[in-house]
Amino acid sequence: MKLTFSSLLLMAIAVFFWITLGRGDEVLPIPSVTTSSIADSYLEGAERWSYDPSGTRIQYLTIGSGTTYINDPVTYAEDLIFLSADDNGNRWQMTAANGQYHPGIAELLLSEGVAINLLERDGNMTTSRIRLLLDENRAVTDAKVQLTTLNSITTGTGLDIDLTSSEATLLKEVETRYAN
């Protein structure tokens, strides 16, 4: 009887302390770290060159800074300048505040303040984003585009540029206003 009473008393004291003191502070969960949020490499002042089969440089990209993440081949970059020469020696220059380089599909997406210039000609274009198809030496967008020259402003939606022939086509809703 003493053993049963002692056991019951010990259990009652344990329950009393468990209720009175609580279960202690709960452990806060540690936020899960995914491999896609861990930087794999950084770039500062990087350059990328592309050559045609004859060895002539056809594309030149400078990246102010960039980051790639584990298990993500994309380079997320800032302060980009892209140059590409056409068959006649004219050079296209595209600049943007941000961009993404996708090496697996050879594409460069430029965004935020995209400026497009054919350096040997008068005029420049601006758009919110453009996609460079590097293997095809083309640039395309479905965004609004504005072409400004000394005498006119042309707006449209969508743009397709063949960087090899320097043929640029505004795709729809094209309107031009000439200066007096």
Secondary structure, DSSP 8 states (H G I E B T S, - for coil): -HHHHHHHHHHHHHHHHHHHHTT-----------GGGSEEEEEEEEEEEEE-TTS-EEEEEEEEEEEEETTEEEEEEEEEEEEEE-TTS-EEEEEEEEEEEETTTTEEEEEEEEEEEETTSS-EEEEEEEEEETTTTEEEEEEEEEEE-SSEEEEEEEEEEETTTTEEEEEEEEEEEE--
